[in-house]
Amino acid sequence: MESTLMPEVSKSDFLDTLKSTTPGETEFHQAVQEVHESVAPVIEQHAEYRKHRILERIVEPERIISFRVTWIDDNGIPQVNRGYRVQMNSAIGPYKGGLRFHPSVNQSILKFLGFEQIFKNALTSLPLGGGKGGSNFDPKGKSDAEVMRFCQNFMLELSKHIGHRIDIPAGDIGVGGREIGYMYGMYRKIENQFSGVLTGKGVKWGGSLIRPEATGYGLVYFSQYILENNNDSMAGKTCLVSGSGNVAQYAMEKVIELGGKPVTASDSSGYIYDPAGIDTKKLEFIKELKNERRGRIAEYADEFSTAEYFPTDRSMGYNPLWSHKADLALPCATQNELNEIDAQNLINGGAILVAEGANMPCTPEAINLLRDNGVIYAPGKASNAGGVATSGLEMVQNYSGSHWTSEEVDRRLKIIMKSIHDSCLHAATKYSHDKDYMAGANIAGFLKVADSMIAQGVL
């Protein structure tokens, strides 16, 4: 009987075809290439993945929604932005992934984020598919009323495509508790129901305790498990942290709690270096500065004499934040923020571990250099999965109408991060990658999704 499946495609043809059919989507190509390099040997060993053309299918989003968002600014002038939702893969559960509001948002960035989300969500062991969305709207410099009007009009269109068993968005860059609240209020008004369609909600109206902290906490838990696997611990470790938003803040909080010393924080204007260490009191200042006043990190150096501020100078071609001597580096800002020069500076400074708090913050050249020089590299799809894991726990609470204590949520988060760590190591070892967390994360996530896709037929 003649097979109804499409002919196999060679490894080289796969990437060439992808790039020719998705021109200009460089971030997406970068994300796919990393996964492809890890899973290609696995696919060679398992004919069913080749015959079912799993990679060719998994890189094609199940659905991309693009829509206009019009809103009125405080001067009464109509403004226009573009909104997106990329529903990447639902083989193991409803689409799950954040919404990003930032001027850089475009289809390539959201496809790369959605693609990463497939494997990140699979690693959590929760039944969550992969998706991502957002808009090129910039909440910085906007009044609360302007942000509210934008969020309401954004949700007016997005509401047609989501649901608590279909697609459950969350926050991301530019989308915090304020934005989630405005969008959720509009969704509730449109649908006339109170459901768990968004995660990251306020604790008083369906949210989960520990959700704001989860990505940062999970990042440090994952890092601690890596260190423990190498007979080490976070205690006494100096940590370089980029960013000063939600992920960076709570990563620093957990580093301090475990006996480490964060010494840097940054935003788009520059970074601060505090060799005395960012302690609990100083971290509270950062939280108030960024969360309440929405100020710039430069004010930290005005407040604390132990710190120095360095303004951003992109003409340098590298980020001097990564030039300081440290044991750990936790990039928590944005994609491709740590390049090959930065990686060499970390190596020169004695770094033993780079764990990603942001999505794809290290360039491929940086990753290769770190791994070639014995620096342990933890990819974001594993190390920053704590956020989506706790969003999954929020969904469980919403489904059951229950509300867990912070201790219970934190306990479950630790279990999930330990499971992700162990899954990465197991997959890497099984396919002869030793302790390669990048290969392990890609392989473990791929196998779960690929097997689910095959079981459900060619759709």
ABEGO torsion letter per residue (X at the ends): XBBABBBBBBAAAAAAAAAAABBGBAAAAAAAAAAAAAAAAAAAABAAAAAAGAAAAAABBABBBBBBBBBBBAAGBBBBBBBBBBBABAAAEBBBEBBBBBAABBAAAAAAAAAAAAAAAAAAGBBBBBBBBEBABBABGBBAAAAAAAAAAAAAAAAAABEAAABBBBBBBGBBAAAAAAAAAAAAAAAGBBBAABBGBBAABGBBBGAAAAAAAAAAAAAAAAAAAAGBBABGBBBBBBEABAAAAAAAAAAAAAGBBBABBBBAAEBBBBAAEBBAAAAAAAAAAAAAAGBBAAAAAAABAABBBBBBBAAAGBBAAAABBBABBBBABBBGABBAAAAAAAAAAGBABBBBABBGABBAAAAAAAAAAGBBBBBAAAAAAAAAAAAAAAAAAAAAGBBBBAAAAAAAAAAAAAAAAAAAAAAAAAAGAEABAAAAAAAAAAAAAAAAAAAAEBX
